[in-house]
Amino acid sequence: MRPSLLGVWTADELEVALIRTACGDPELEPALQLIIDDGPSVFALLSAGLLRVQPDVDELGGGLWAEIEWSDIDDAVIRGALQATPEQLATLRGAATLAGMFPGS
């Protein structure tokens, strides 16, 4: 886990928000866990415009929800907006394919 802080959210909060959004989806949950474990940091995804965060989108008030803008991955890489190692990019693309979210998957 990354203890950094960007704005008002910690990395832990953003990571939990990603997993929370995928809860119950047998393809998306492991894909997001792969990104959290070995992909670009949630802050890299957020600053590249690839992470959409919404606070308290349900009546339960359970916290943040977050989702990855899968279709924008290649554009973010081409624009240089996503700062990640080749290994992290491969993990991100592999996770997208695993989740059935990458164009052509």
Secondary structure, DSSP 8 states (H G I E B T S, - for coil): ----EETTEEHHHHHHHHHHHHTT-TTHHHHHHHHHHHSS-HHHHHHTT-EEEEE--STT---EEEEE-GGGHHHHHHHT-----HHHHHHHHHHHHHTT-STT-
